[in-house]
Amino acid sequence: MRTLAQRPSILQAWIAGLNGHPNTIRKIAGDVGQVFYAAVDDGIIARNPLATPPGSRRVIQKPDAVKTEAVPWTAAQVADVAAGLPDVPLAGPVLPILAEHIRHTRPSR
């Protein structure tokens, strides 16, 4: 971790090599940044290499965010996910009820 904090170029190369949607890559980089913040809080490293200090240029470049439109799940998709969940007090009964509600209130595509 100390090496990564001292060599932002390693992180830049890692981010550049990630495959996926730009928003997903930004999310991954943000999550890794949170790990570095925890390491700073624990005194393991002095600064977060993914953070941009005020008044300095950004060292690590992340892909630009892409505005996308949310596509809601179909009732069948909700039911499939619900069927695969463990029977827990909240998720177990809620998702099948939601799927049934969607099935009856949305026109089929």
For each residue, the residues with C-beta under 8 A, 3 or more apart:
1: 4 5 36 39 44 45
2: 5 6 44 45
3: 6 7 10
4: 1 7 10 11 36 49
5: 1 2 36 39 45 46 47 48 49
6: 2 3 49
7: 3 4 10 11
8: 11 12 49 59 60
9: 12 13
10: 3 4 7 13 14
11: 4 7 8 14 15 32 49 50 60
12: 8 9 15 16 59 60 61
13: 9 10 16 17
14: 10 11 17 18
15: 11 12 18 25 29 60 61 62
16: 12 13
17: 13 14
18: 14 15 25 28
19:
20: 24 25 28
21: 24 25 66
22: 25 26 63 64 65 66
23: 26 27 65 66 68
24: 20 21 27 28
25: 15 18 20 21 22 28 29 62 63
26: 22 23 29 30 62 63 65
27: 23 24 30 31
28: 18 20 24 25 31 32
29: 15 25 26 32 33 50 60 62
30: 26 27 33 34
31: 27 28 34 35
32: 11 28 29 35 36 50
33: 29 30 36 37 48 50 51
34: 30 31 37 38
35: 31 32 38 39
36: 1 4 5 32 33 39 40 45 48 49 50 51
37: 33 34 40 41 48 51
38: 34 35 41 42
39: 1 5 35 36 42 44 45 48
40: 36 37 43 44 45 46 47 48
41: 37 38
42: 38 39
43: 40
44: 1 2 39 40
45: 1 2 5 36 39 40 48
46: 5 40
47: 5 40 51 53
48: 5 33 36 37 39 40 45 51
49: 4 5 6 8 11 36 59 60
50: 11 29 32 33 36 60
51: 33 36 37 47 48
52: 56 57 58 59
53: 47 56
54:
55:
56: 52 53 59
57: 52
58: 52 61
59: 8 12 49 52 56
60: 8 11 12 15 29 49 50
61: 12 15 58
62: 15 25 26 29
63: 22 25 26 66
64: 22
65: 22 23 26
66: 21 22 23 63
67:
68: 23
69:
70:
71:
72:
73: 77 78 81 102
74: 77 78 102 109
75: 78 79 99 100 102 103 106
76: 79 80 99
77: 73 74 80 81
78: 73 74 75 81 82 95 98 99 102
79: 75 76 82 83 95 96 99
80: 76 77 83 84
81: 73 77 78 84 85 95
82: 78 79 85 91 92 95 96 98 99
83: 79 80
84: 80 81
85: 81 82 88 91 92 95
86: 91 92
87: 92
88: 85 91 92
89: 92 93
90: 93 94
91: 82 85 86 88 94 95
92: 82 85 86 87 88 89 95 96
93: 89 90 96 97
94: 90 91 97 98
95: 78 79 81 82 85 91 92 98 99
96: 79 82 92 93 99 100
97: 93 94 100 101
98: 78 82 94 95 101 102
99: 75 76 78 79 82 95 96 102 103
100: 75 96 97 103 104
101: 97 98 104 105
102: 73 74 75 78 98 99 105 106
103: 75 99 100 106
104: 100 101
105: 101 102
106: 75 102 103
107:
108:
109: 74
